[in-house]
Amino acid sequence: VGFTKLSAENEPAALSLLEKQRELLKPIVEEHGGSWLKEIGDGLLLLFDTTKDAVYCAIEIQNIVKEVEYLNLRIGIHQGEVQFQGNDVVGDDVNIAARIEPFAAEGGIAISDRVNASLARDPDFETKFLGKPKLKGVGQDVKVYCITSHGLPETDMSKVSAKVDSEGFQWNVKNTIGIAASMIGLFMLINFMFLRIGFADEEEVPSIAILPFENKGPTEDDFYAYGISSDLITDVTSAGLIRVASLKDIEKLEYQDMETGALAK
């Protein structure tokens, strides 16, 4: 939630968070035998040989990112047949993995009925049925569950952007991955994880204001003070994960008589 907005308002912060995601997740994915197929904006498409590899990788990822401020992930896992076309992977099952992901709570894991059937034989796992969504552009009926064991949060359906009726969920979104018109290559049984980053609500993001430096020397040196202030604001903004008031916004305020907290807002 909020990645597009963050990218528009603070692109360095967004890029910094994506890079942190790569640094954290790639070693975990490799440890569980996964393949890093592609990055799709703020999402990832991963490939595994078995259901258990995908699920245990997802659980470890969610446990790790709990310690990372502002980095919240939702994970969707689906098992099915797909095709490789060049360096890309296509098919209904890829699309299903992406569409299941929004049914996970932040920090949680949503799974399809095929994955749930595999986990049902393992007493260590507990799952909850969420419903049978109608996935636009997908020619399969899919039941969606969430994993409730291993300390994972249960999905609150009131927070899912889906409409529930007597026939199940109605969900209309654009295809987040895209299906190629020409599909060729080898069919494979695989498991997909589609991860998406969420961010804290805007009001929870720390904000600061860096006040202009006051020149105590000759007037002709004022531009030095202005330049130092401007450079400092740029450097702090580039570090990411914090909102910094622009120098132009600060100059509009009579900040000499303002409380620091009020100025930051």
C-alpha positions in Angstrom: 0.0 0.0 0.0 1.4 3.4 -0.9 4.3 2.4 -3.0 3.2 4.3 -6.1 2.6 7.4 -4.1 6.0 7.1 -2.3 7.7 6.6 -5.7 6.1 9.9 -6.9 6.9 11.8 -3.8 10.2 10.3 -2.8 11.7 8.2 -5.5 15.1 7.7 -3.7 13.2 6.3 -0.7 11.3 3.9 -2.9 14.4 2.7 -4.7 16.2 2.3 -1.4 13.5 0.1 0.0 13.4 -2.1 -3.2 17.2 -2.5 -2.9 16.8 -3.5 0.8 14.2 -6.1 -0.3 16.7 -7.6 -2.7 19.5 -7.8 -0.1 17.2 -9.4 2.4 15.2 -11.8 0.3 17.6 -13.2 -2.4 19.7 -15.2 0.1 16.5 -16.7 1.6 15.1 -17.6 -1.8 18.3 -19.3 -2.8 18.5 -21.2 0.5 15.1 -22.7 -0.2 16.0 -23.6 -3.8 13.9 -20.8 -5.4 14.5 -18.9 -8.6 14.2 -15.1 -8.8 12.2 -14.9 -12.0 11.3 -11.2 -12.3 10.6 -8.0 -10.5 7.3 -6.3 -11.4 7.3 -2.8 -10.0 7.1 -3.4 -6.2 6.4 -7.1 -6.7 8.4 -10.2 -7.2 7.7 -13.5 -9.0 9.5 -16.5 -7.6 9.7 -20.1 -8.7 10.1 -23.2 -6.6 10.2 -27.0 -7.2 7.9 -28.0 -4.3 5.0 -26.6 -2.3 7.0 -27.0 1.0 10.0 -25.1 -0.4 7.7 -22.2 -1.4 5.8 -22.1 1.9 8.7 -22.4 4.2 10.6 -19.7 2.2 7.5 -17.5 2.6 7.3 -18.0 6.3 11.0 -17.3 6.8 10.7 -14.1 4.7 7.8 -12.8 6.8 9.7 -13.5 10.0 12.7 -11.6 8.7 10.9 -8.6 7.5 9.1 -8.1 10.8 12.3 -6.5 11.9 12.5 -4.1 9.0 10.7 -0.8 9.5 8.2 0.2 6.8 8.7 -3.1 4.9 5.4 -5.0 4.9 4.9 -7.9 2.5 1.8 -9.9 1.4 2.6 -13.2 -0.2 0.5 -15.3 -2.6 1.4 -18.9 -3.4 -0.2 -21.0 -6.2 0.8 -24.3 -7.8 0.1 -25.0 -11.5 1.2 -25.5 -15.0 2.8 -22.6 -16.9 4.9 -22.1 -20.0 8.3 -20.4 -20.6 8.5 -18.1 -23.5 12.0 -16.9 -24.0 13.1 -15.5 -20.6 9.5 -14.9 -19.5 7.0 -17.2 -17.9 3.3 -17.1 -18.8 0.0 -18.8 -18.2 -3.1 -18.7 -16.1 -1.3 -20.0 -13.0 1.1 -17.1 -13.0 -1.8 -14.7 -13.1 -3.6 -16.6 -10.3 -0.5 -16.3 -8.0 -0.5 -12.5 -8.5 -4.3 -12.2 -7.9 -4.2 -14.3 -4.8 -1.6 -12.1 -3.1 -4.1 -9.2 -2.2 -6.0 -11.7 -0.1 -3.1 -12.0 2.3 -2.9 -9.8 5.4 0.2 -7.6 5.6 2.8 -10.0 6.9 0.6 -12.9 5.9 0.4 -15.6 3.3 -2.5 -16.4 1.0 -2.6 -19.8 -0.8 -4.7 -21.5 -3.5 -6.7 -24.6 -2.9 -4.0 -26.7 -4.6 -1.4 -25.5 -2.1 -3.9 -25.9 0.7 -4.4 -29.6 -0.3 -0.7 -30.2 0.0 -0.5 -28.6 3.4 -3.6 -30.4 4.7 -1.6 -33.6 5.2 0.9 -31.8 7.5 -0.4 -31.3 11.1 2.0 -28.4 11.6 0.0 -26.2 9.3 -3.3 -24.6 9.9 -5.3 -22.7 7.3 -8.5 -20.8 7.0 -10.9 -20.7 4.0 -11.4 -17.2 2.7 -13.7 -17.7 -0.2 -13.9 -18.5 -3.9 -13.0 -15.4 -5.9 -14.0 -14.7 -9.5 -10.6 -13.8 -11.0 -11.1 -11.7 -14.2 -9.2 -13.1 -17.1 -8.6 -16.5 -15.5 -10.3 -19.6 -16.8 -10.1 -21.6 -13.6 -12.2 -21.8 -10.4 -9.9 -21.0 -7.4 -10.5 -21.3 -3.7 -8.4 -19.0 -1.5 -7.1 -19.7 1.9 -4.6 -18.1 4.3 -2.1 -19.8 6.6 -2.9 -19.1 10.2 -0.2 -21.2 11.9 3.5 -20.3 12.4 2.6 -17.0 13.9 1.1 -15.6 10.6 -1.7 -13.1 10.7 -5.2 -14.1 9.6 -6.7 -12.2 6.8 -9.4 -9.6 7.8 -11.7 -9.7 4.8 -13.1 -6.3 5.7 -9.7 -4.9 4.7 -9.6 -6.8 1.3 -10.7 -4.8 -1.7 -13.2 -7.4 -2.8 -16.9 -7.6 -2.9 -18.6 -10.6 -1.4 -21.9 -11.9 -2.8 -23.8 -15.2 -2.9 -21.5 -16.5 -5.7 -18.3 -15.4 -4.0 -15.9 -12.5 -4.4 -16.2 -10.0 -7.3 -12.8 -8.5 -8.0 -12.0 -6.4 -11.0 -8.4 -5.4 -11.5 -5.9 -5.0 -14.3 -3.8 -8.0 -15.1 -0.7 -7.3 -13.0 1.6 -9.5 -15.0 0.2 -9.8 -18.5 -0.4 -12.9 -20.6 1.5 -13.2 -23.9 -0.7 -13.9 -27.0 1.7 -16.6 -28.2 2.5 -19.2 -25.6 5.2 -21.8 -26.3 7.6 -23.8 -24.3 7.7 -26.5 -21.7 4.9 -27.0 -19.2 6.2 -27.3 -15.6 4.6 -28.0 -12.3 5.7 -25.1 -10.1 4.9 -22.9 -7.1 4.7 -19.2 -7.3 5.1 -16.5 -4.7 4.0 -13.0 -5.6 5.3 -10.5 -3.0 4.1 -6.9 -2.8 5.5 -4.2 -0.5 3.2 -2.2 1.7 4.1 0.9 3.6 3.1 2.5 6.9 0.2 5.0 6.6 1.4 8.4 5.6 0.7 9.9 9.0 3.0 7.3 10.6 6.0 8.2 8.5 8.5 10.4 10.5 8.9 13.9 9.1 11.5 16.5 9.7 12.3 20.1 8.6 15.9 21.2 8.2 16.0 25.0 8.8 18.1 27.2 6.6 21.5 28.1 8.0 21.9 31.7 9.0 24.9 33.6 7.6 26.7 35.6 10.3 29.2 36.9 7.8 29.0 39.3 4.9 25.8 39.5 3.0 27.4 38.3 -0.2 28.1 34.9 1.5 24.3 34.2 1.9 24.4 31.8 -1.0 26.8 29.6 0.9 24.4 29.1 3.7 21.5 28.5 1.3 23.6 25.9 -0.6 24.6 24.0 2.5 20.9 23.8 3.6 19.8 22.7 0.2 22.5 20.0 0.0 21.7 18.7 3.5 18.0 18.4 2.6 18.9 16.5 -0.6 21.2 14.1 1.3 18.7 13.3 4.0 15.9 12.8 1.5 18.1 10.4 -0.5 18.6 8.2 2.5 14.9 7.4 2.3 12.2 6.2 4.8 11.6 9.7 6.1 9.7 12.8 4.9 11.8 16.0 4.6 10.2 19.4 4.1 11.5 21.2 1.0 13.5 24.4 1.4 10.8 26.3 -0.6 8.1 25.2 1.8 10.2 26.2 4.8 10.9 29.6 3.4 7.1 30.3 3.1 6.7 29.8 6.9 7.5 32.2 9.7 9.4 29.4 11.4 11.2 31.5 14.0 8.2 31.5 16.3 7.0 27.9 15.5 7.4 24.8 17.7 9.6 22.2 16.1 6.9 19.6 16.0 4.5 21.9 14.3 7.1 23.0 11.7 7.8 19.3 10.8 4.1 18.8 10.1 
